[in-house]
Amino acid sequence: MTPRVDADVGTGGRVRTEEEPTTATMLADPLEYASLLGRVWDAVLRGDRAPRSPRTLVSESWQRSLAAEINPDSCEAPVVCERDEVRDMRTEHPLAAAIPVLRQTVLDVADEAMHVMIVTDRDGLILWREGNSAVQRRADQVRLSEGTRWAEEAIGTNAMGTTLAVGKPVQIYSAEHLVRTYHDWTCAASPIHDPDTGDVLGSVDISGPLRTVHPAMVSLVSAAAQLAESHLRARMAARDEQLRARNMPHLRALRGEAGALLTRTGRVLAVEPGASLLPERVDVTDGRVTLADGREAVLERLAEGYLLRLPDSPAARTRPRPVLSLSFLDSAGPRAVLDGREVPLSLRHAEILTLLAMRPAGLTADRLAFQLYGERGNPVTARAEIHRLRTHLGEHVIATKPYRLQAAVDADFLTVRRALHDGDIRTASETYRGPLLEASEAPAIRDEREELFASLRNAVLDRGDVAALWALFRDHPTDDLEVLGQLAHRLPHHDSRRPLVTARMQQVLAGES
């Protein structure tokens, strides 16, 4: 009979309230902690009272593993394919492109720390294993090798299988592994997601002997997974640009009929008038698509995606003006949303949209080039960038001769400007979340960035509004003694924020002395 794992109930049904074990507890004496976990494992699986409860993550994983009829005392990871088959599978797997990034991030650390780096597919099949040679030989003895499957239902609780099951980074230490064979191992893993669909592609794992446990293991695999996803996202963006360039003739051939270019997975890459209300992704499983306004679209298969066509209709002829929302006062990077659909932007395209939003009457290619590049600006380069941006957003968003925005623009930097003009200092300070396109070196953007902050600062100081002063200090830690001084002067002595401000003033003054 399969034993029941109950993480929070001890003998007699009494609720147990022990805290989750911390990294500090584990590292204080790894072997003693492993011994404790071994006693927990033995008691729980026997149905006896345990010295403490397993972690909730571990307990739930044990439940799933036991339900899959994994034998805790005797189980081996199944060999799914031979090494030559693994080599073929690597070539075709999406994570192959991210392996160099994972090696740079993880492998040197893993080798020096007596670990191995392992990368699996979404089913837990090990496709790559690299790292310390002595640990690799030891791993071979327990089938921790390429071609074996480490999903929970195949081998029980382990970092790779559990991270794929729960969708977040995990660390499994010693007897937290359900199968006794792996109680001498410690491992940490994180899932890696497809930047296109969001689906899990696989996992990256660091595994090693029990004595090699390190507090940074989970952070390292988590960072490695994020870097891998960023690398895949950049490659996807490059492929998208190539796909747009190759397939724009199909869109232009519609000769005014509304349409869009889609990837094979249904992501919208480029639109023409009338299709701007499309969501970010279209369901391409059927030959027809019904939009939110009731119109039916037709999908035509292309070599690299789809052409979506929208037959003309009175609704299409009277479509509303597109709405373009720009969030450029954010350290996380520029964000644009067109009619509810987020549109990825390069820094250069964000700069162009900023300049066009600031100048509703429009800009010639010469003026745009000068504001982007200064004296070295070339109008030919500016025209090429506008062409790429119009392809990306749709020609109905940006008009030509001169270049100007035809969409209704909702931009955070314009909101700050309007609020300052209207004397609404609080709205201006709350909307201002950071410098305008902080990474931009375009002369006109740099000037606007400096002027916008200076105008906000002066208005906040003139008004002396405590909420606005605090927003300026809280979101933008400053060495500006005038701002700090006003804030310290205006905050009541009992206000909990005042010590933070005075401490900052002391730091600034100490640095100047």
C-alpha positions in Angstrom: 0.0 0.0 0.0 1.3 3.5 -0.9 2.1 5.5 2.3 0.5 8.8 2.8 2.7 11.8 3.2 1.2 14.5 5.5 3.5 17.5 5.9 1.6 19.2 8.7 0.1 16.5 10.8 2.0 14.6 13.5 0.9 11.7 15.7 -2.7 11.8 16.8 -3.6 14.3 14.1 -2.0 17.2 15.9 -1.1 20.1 13.6 2.6 20.7 13.4 3.8 24.3 13.1 7.6 24.0 12.5 9.0 26.7 10.2 10.4 25.8 6.8 14.1 25.0 7.1 16.4 27.9 6.2 19.6 27.9 4.2 21.4 29.0 7.3 20.1 25.9 9.1 21.2 23.7 6.3 24.7 25.2 6.0 25.4 25.3 9.7 26.1 21.6 9.6 25.2 20.0 6.3 25.8 16.5 7.4 23.8 16.9 10.6 21.0 18.4 8.7 21.1 15.6 6.2 20.9 13.1 9.1 17.8 14.9 10.3 16.2 14.8 6.9 17.0 11.1 6.8 15.1 10.5 10.0 12.2 12.6 8.7 12.2 10.6 5.5 12.2 7.3 7.3 9.5 8.2 9.8 7.1 9.8 7.3 7.3 6.9 4.9 6.7 4.4 7.7 3.8 6.5 9.1 5.6 7.2 12.4 6.0 10.5 14.1 8.7 12.5 12.5 11.1 14.9 14.3 9.8 17.6 12.0 7.7 18.0 8.9 9.1 17.9 5.4 9.0 21.2 3.6 5.6 21.8 1.9 7.2 21.8 -1.5 8.8 18.4 -0.7 5.8 16.9 0.9 3.6 17.7 -2.1 6.2 16.3 -4.4 6.4 13.1 -2.4 2.6 12.8 -2.7 2.8 13.1 -6.5 5.7 10.7 -6.7 4.1 8.1 -4.5 0.9 8.4 -6.5 2.9 7.6 -9.6 4.0 4.4 -7.8 7.7 5.4 -7.3 9.4 3.0 -4.9 11.4 5.1 -2.4 13.8 2.2 -1.6 14.5 0.9 -5.1 14.0 3.0 -8.3 16.3 4.0 -11.1 15.9 6.8 -13.7 14.7 5.2 -16.9 17.0 5.2 -19.9 14.9 6.8 -22.7 17.4 7.0 -25.5 21.0 6.2 -26.3 23.8 8.8 -26.7 23.6 9.0 -30.5 19.8 9.7 -30.2 20.5 12.4 -27.6 22.9 14.1 -30.0 20.2 14.2 -32.7 17.6 15.6 -30.2 20.0 18.3 -29.0 20.4 19.7 -32.6 16.6 20.2 -32.9 15.9 21.4 -29.4 15.1 25.1 -28.9 17.4 25.2 -25.9 20.4 24.3 -28.0 20.8 28.1 -28.8 21.0 28.9 -25.1 23.6 26.3 -24.1 26.6 28.8 -24.7 24.9 31.2 -22.3 24.3 28.5 -19.7 27.9 27.4 -20.0 29.2 30.9 -19.4 26.9 31.4 -16.4 27.0 28.1 -14.7 29.7 25.7 -15.9 32.8 27.3 -14.5 31.2 27.7 -11.1 29.8 24.1 -11.2 33.2 22.6 -12.2 35.1 24.4 -9.5 32.4 23.7 -6.8 32.4 19.9 -7.6 29.1 20.0 -9.4 27.7 19.2 -12.8 25.4 21.3 -15.0 22.4 19.5 -16.4 19.9 20.7 -19.0 16.7 18.8 -19.6 13.8 19.0 -22.0 10.3 19.8 -20.7 9.7 16.1 -20.0 12.7 15.8 -17.7 14.9 14.0 -20.3 18.6 14.9 -19.8 20.0 16.3 -23.0 23.2 18.0 -21.7 25.4 17.2 -18.8 28.8 18.9 -18.3 31.0 19.8 -15.4 33.5 18.3 -13.0 34.8 15.0 -14.4 34.9 13.2 -11.0 31.3 14.2 -10.3 30.3 13.0 -13.8 31.7 9.6 -13.1 29.9 9.4 -9.8 26.7 10.6 -11.5 27.0 7.8 -14.1 26.7 5.3 -11.2 23.2 6.5 -10.3 22.0 7.1 -13.9 22.3 10.9 -13.6 23.3 11.0 -17.2 22.3 12.0 -20.7 19.4 10.0 -22.1 17.7 9.3 -18.8 14.4 10.9 -17.7 14.1 12.7 -14.4 10.4 13.8 -14.3 8.8 13.2 -10.9 6.6 10.4 -12.2 9.8 8.6 -13.5 12.2 8.9 -10.5 10.4 10.8 -7.8 11.2 14.1 -6.1 14.4 15.7 -7.5 15.2 19.3 -8.5 14.8 18.8 -12.2 11.5 17.0 -12.0 10.1 19.1 -9.3 11.0 22.4 -10.9 9.2 21.2 -14.1 6.2 20.2 -11.9 5.8 23.5 -10.0 7.2 25.9 -12.5 9.6 27.7 -10.2 13.3 27.3 -9.0 13.7 24.7 -6.3 16.5 23.1 -4.3 16.3 19.5 -3.2 18.8 18.4 -0.5 19.8 14.9 0.6 16.8 12.9 1.9 14.3 15.4 0.4 14.8 13.2 -2.7 12.1 10.6 -2.4 14.4 7.7 -3.7 17.0 6.7 -1.1 19.7 6.3 -3.8 20.0 10.1 -4.1 20.2 11.0 -0.4 24.0 11.6 -1.0 23.2 14.3 -3.5 22.1 18.0 -3.5 20.6 19.8 -6.5 19.0 23.0 -7.6 17.0 23.6 -10.8 15.0 26.3 -12.5 12.6 26.1 -15.5 13.4 27.8 -18.8 10.4 29.2 -20.7 9.8 29.8 -24.4 9.7 33.6 -24.9 7.2 33.1 -27.7 4.5 31.0 -26.1 5.5 31.1 -22.5 5.5 27.3 -22.3 8.3 25.5 -20.4 11.1 24.3 -22.7 13.1 22.5 -20.1 15.2 23.1 -17.0 18.8 23.9 -16.0 20.1 22.1 -12.9 23.2 22.0 -10.8 23.9 18.7 -9.0 26.7 17.5 -6.8 27.6 15.4 -3.8 26.1 16.2 -0.4 29.1 18.0 1.0 29.1 20.5 -1.9 25.9 22.3 -0.9 26.1 26.1 -1.4 23.6 28.9 -0.5 23.9 30.5 -4.0 22.8 27.3 -5.9 19.2 28.4 -6.4 20.1 32.0 -7.2 22.6 30.8 -9.8 20.3 28.5 -11.7 17.5 31.1 -11.5 19.8 33.8 -13.0 21.1 31.3 -15.6 17.5 30.5 -16.6 16.6 34.2 -16.9 19.7 34.9 -19.0 18.9 31.9 -21.3 15.3 33.3 -21.7 16.7 36.7 -22.6 19.0 35.2 -25.1 16.2 33.3 -26.7 14.0 36.4 -26.7 16.7 38.4 -28.5 17.0 35.6 -31.2 13.2 35.6 -31.5 13.2 39.4 -32.1 15.8 39.0 -34.8 13.8 36.3 -36.5 10.7 38.4 -36.3 12.5 41.3 -38.0 13.7 39.0 -40.8 10.2 37.4 -41.2 8.6 40.9 -41.4 11.1 42.0 -44.0 10.6 38.8 -46.2 6.8 38.8 -45.9 5.8 42.5 -46.1 5.2 42.1 -49.9 2.3 39.8 -49.0 0.8 42.5 -46.7 1.3 45.3 -49.3 -0.3 43.1 -52.0 -3.6 43.5 -50.1 -3.7 47.0 -51.7 -5.6 48.7 -48.8 -7.5 45.7 -47.5 -7.0 45.3 -43.8 -4.6 42.5 -42.8 -1.7 41.4 -40.6 1.4 39.2 -40.6 1.5 36.4 -38.0 4.1 34.0 -36.8 3.5 30.3 -37.0 2.3 30.5 -33.4 -0.1 33.3 -34.1 1.8 36.3 -32.7 1.0 39.5 -34.6 4.2 41.0 -36.3 2.8 43.7 -38.5 -0.6 45.2 -39.3 -2.3 47.3 -41.9 -5.3 49.7 -41.4 -8.3 48.0 -40.0 -6.4 45.3 -38.2 -5.0 47.4 -35.4 -7.5 46.0 -32.9 -6.0 42.6 -33.1 -4.8 41.0 -29.8 -1.1 40.2 -29.3 -1.8 36.6 -30.4 -4.4 35.1 -32.7 -5.6 31.5 -32.5 -4.4 29.9 -35.7 -5.7 26.4 -35.1 -8.7 27.1 -37.4 -8.8 28.6 -40.8 -11.0 31.6 -39.8 -10.7 34.1 -36.9 -13.5 36.0 -35.4 -12.5 39.4 -33.9 -13.9 41.1 -30.9 -16.0 43.4 -33.1 -17.6 40.5 -34.9 -15.6 40.6 -38.1 -14.3 37.4 -39.5 -10.7 37.2 -40.7 -9.2 34.7 -43.2 -5.9 33.0 -42.5 -3.6 32.2 -45.5 -0.6 30.0 -44.8 2.8 31.4 -45.7 6.1 29.6 -45.8 7.0 31.2 -42.4 3.7 32.1 -40.8 0.3 33.4 -41.8 -1.2 36.3 -43.7 -4.4 37.4 -42.0 -7.0 39.2 -44.2 -10.0 41.2 -43.0 -12.7 41.6 -45.7 -13.9 45.2 -46.0 -17.0 46.1 -44.0 -18.8 49.2 -42.7 -17.3 48.6 -39.3 -13.8 48.5 -40.9 -14.4 51.8 -42.7 -15.5 53.5 -39.5 -12.9 52.0 -37.3 -11.8 54.2 -34.3 -8.4 56.0 -34.3 -5.7 53.7 -33.0 -4.5 54.3 -29.4 -0.8 54.2 -28.7 0.3 54.1 -25.0 3.9 54.8 -24.2 5.6 54.2 -20.9 9.1 55.6 -21.2 9.7 56.8 -17.7 10.6 53.4 -16.4 14.0 51.9 -15.6 12.6 48.5 -16.8 12.8 49.8 -20.3 10.5 51.4 -22.9 7.0 49.8 -23.2 4.5 50.5 -26.0 0.9 49.2 -26.2 -1.0 49.7 -29.5 -4.8 49.2 -29.1 -4.3 46.9 -26.1 -1.5 44.9 -27.8 2.0 45.2 -26.4 4.6 46.0 -29.1 8.3 45.3 -28.4 10.4 48.3 -29.2 14.1 48.9 -29.7 15.6 51.9 -28.0 15.9 53.7 -31.4 12.3 53.2 -32.2 11.3 54.4 -28.7 13.4 57.5 -29.3 11.5 58.2 -32.6 8.1 57.7 -31.0 9.2 60.1 -28.2 10.2 62.8 -30.7 7.0 62.4 -32.8 4.8 62.5 -29.7 6.5 65.7 -28.5 6.0 67.3 -31.9 2.4 66.6 -33.1 2.9 68.7 -36.2 5.5 66.3 -37.4 9.2 66.2 -38.4 11.0 66.1 -41.7 13.6 63.4 -42.2 16.3 66.1 -41.9 15.0 67.4 -38.5 14.4 63.8 -37.2 18.0 62.8 -38.1 19.4 65.9 -36.4 17.4 65.3 -33.2 18.4 61.6 -33.2 22.1 61.9 -34.1 23.1 65.5 -33.9 25.3 67.1 -36.6 26.3 63.7 -37.9 22.7 62.7 -38.6 21.8 61.4 -42.0 18.2 61.7 -43.3 18.6 58.5 -45.2 19.3 56.6 -41.9 16.2 58.3 -40.4 14.0 57.3 -43.3 15.2 53.7 -43.0 14.3 53.7 -39.3 10.9 55.2 -39.9 10.3 52.5 -42.6 11.1 49.7 -40.1 9.0 51.3 -37.4 6.0 51.7 -39.8 6.4 48.1 -40.8 6.4 47.2 -37.1 3.4 49.3 -36.0 1.4 49.5 -39.2 1.4 52.3 -41.7 -1.8 53.8 -40.2 0.1 54.7 -37.0 2.8 57.0 -38.6 2.0 59.3 -41.5 4.6 60.7 -43.9 5.5 64.1 -45.3 6.2 65.1 -42.6 6.5 62.1 -40.3 3.8 62.4 -37.6 1.7 60.2 -35.3 -1.8 59.5 -36.5 -2.7 57.5 -33.4 -4.1 58.9 -30.2 -1.1 59.1 -27.9 -1.1 58.4 -24.2 2.5 58.9 -23.0 3.7 59.2 -19.4 6.3 61.9 -20.2 3.5 64.0 -21.8 1.3 63.4 -18.8 4.1 64.8 -16.5 4.4 67.9 -18.8 0.7 68.5 -18.8 0.4 68.1 -15.1 3.3 70.6 -14.5 1.6 73.1 -16.9 -1.7 72.7 -15.0 0.0 73.0 -11.6 -0.9 69.5 -10.6 2.4 68.8 -8.9 1.3 65.6 -7.1 0.2 63.9 -10.4 3.4 64.9 -12.0 5.6 63.5 -9.2 3.6 60.3 -9.0 3.7 59.7 -12.8 7.5 60.4 -13.0 8.9 57.0 -12.2 12.4 57.6 -13.7 14.4 59.5 -16.3 13.0 59.6 -19.8 14.7 56.8 -21.9 17.6 56.7 -19.5 19.8 54.7 -21.9 19.3 57.1 -24.8 22.1 59.3 -26.0 20.1 61.1 -28.7 20.7 64.8 -28.3 17.0 65.8 -28.3 16.0 63.0 -25.9 18.9 63.9 -23.6 17.8 67.6 -23.5 14.2 66.7 -22.8 15.2 64.2 -20.1 17.2 66.8 -18.3 14.6 69.6 -18.7 11.7 67.3 -17.6 13.4 66.4 -14.3 14.6 70.0 -13.7 11.0 71.3 -14.2 9.6 68.7 -11.9 12.2 69.3 -9.2 11.7 73.1 -9.3 7.9 72.8 -9.2 8.1 70.4 -6.2 10.5 72.6 -4.3 8.4 75.7 -5.1 5.2 74.1 -3.9 6.7 72.3 -0.9 4.1 69.5 -1.2 5.2 66.8 1.2 3.6 64.0 -0.8 5.4 65.2 -4.0 8.7 65.7 -2.2 8.4 62.2 -0.7 7.6 60.6 -4.1 10.6 62.4 -5.6 12.9 61.0 -2.8 11.3 57.5 -2.6 11.4 56.7 -6.3 14.7 58.5 -7.1 17.2 58.3 -4.2 19.0 61.6 -4.4 22.0 63.5 -3.1 20.1 66.8 -3.7 20.4 68.5 -0.3 17.8 71.1 -1.2 15.2 68.3 -1.7 16.3 66.4 1.4 16.4 69.6 3.5 12.8 70.6 2.5 11.5 67.1 3.1 13.2 66.9 6.6 11.9 70.3 7.5 8.3 69.6 6.4 7.9 66.0 7.8 6.6 65.9 11.3 9.1 64.7 13.9 7.0 61.6 14.7 6.7 60.7 11.0 8.5 57.3 10.4 9.9 58.6 7.1 11.9 61.4 8.6 14.8 59.2 9.9 15.3 57.9 6.4 15.6 61.4 5.0 17.9 62.6 7.8 20.1 59.6 7.5 20.5 60.2 3.8 21.4 63.8 4.5 24.1 62.7 6.9 25.5 60.3 4.3 25.6 63.1 1.6 27.3 65.5 4.0 29.8 62.9 5.2 30.7 62.2 1.6 31.3 65.9 0.9 33.5 66.5 4.0 
